[in-house]
Amino acid sequence: MQRVEYTHFTPFVNSTFTAQRADIQVDLHLLQVATKTSNRNHYFRENPFTLVFRCPLKVILPQGLYRMTTVSFEPMEIFITAVGADTEGVIYHALFD
């Protein structure tokens, strides 16, 4: 399995990803790639980061793995969790820790 870093996602900020799982398919807008700084030991990722998505639909997806695709991006399974909502839709996070 290839190690995924935040730099894989930064070119896709403001892009729309299609999230697919079983009979679910929705578009998610990548709002932000947020890096985290912390004092970690060797058991954890050296450069943890979070992806922040927004779904314009007022639908709360079950947390879990979704196949994420967009133009010029190799499809990848990403675990997302709904963390809130704003006036524009539901906010999801994917944590790479």
N, C-alpha and C positions, 0 to 999 in steps of 0.2 A: 504494500500500500504506500502510495506516495505521500510524503509529509506535506500538509497544506499549511501555508503561511498567509498572513493578512495581505501580503503583496499580490497573491493570486486574485484577490477580490477588489482591491482599490481601483483598478481600471473600470470596474463595473458599477461603481457608485452612480446612482441615478438611472440605472438600467432596470428593465422589467424582466424578472425571472418567472418562468412557469414552474409551479410546484405540482408534482404529480404523485399520487399514491392511490392504488386500487382504482376506485371509481371517482376519485377527487382530482380535479384539475383547476387551479386558480392562478392568477397572476399576482406576483408580489413585487413591489418596488423596493430595490435596495437603497436605503436612505443613508446608511453610514457603516463604515468599518472602523470600529473603535478598538485601539490597542490598550492593553492594561499593563501597568507596571507593578511588579511585586517582587518580593524576595522569595524565590522558589528554590526547592531542592531538586535533585536530579530526577525525581519521580514525576515531575510536572513539565508541561510545555515551557520552553524557554521564553517564548514571546506570545502569551495568551492574547486573544482578541475576541470581539463580539461582532456579529453581523446584525444590523437592525433593518428589518423589512417592514413595509406597510402593505396591507391588503386593502384596496379601496372598497371592497365589499364589506358589509356589516355581518360577515360570517366568521365565526370562531372555529378555526380548524383544530382537530384533535392534535395534541402534541405528538411528535414522532418524526420518523424519517420520511423525507420527501425527496424525490428525484428532482433536482433543480437544473433547469436548462435556460440558456439565453444565447444570443448570437455570439459566436467566437469564444465560447466557454465550453470546456469539456464537461458533459453532464456529471453530476456528483450527488450522492446521497447526503443530505444535511438534516440534522435533527433540529426542529424548530419548536418553540413554545410561545404561545400568546402571552404577552406581559401587560397589555393595556390597550387603550383605544384613545383616539382623539377625534376631532370633528371630520377628519378625512378618511378614517378607517381603523382597522385593528393593527396593533403593533406586535411584531414577532421578533424574538431574539434567537440567534444560533451562537452558542458559546463554544469556543475552541480553547480549552484550558489545559 
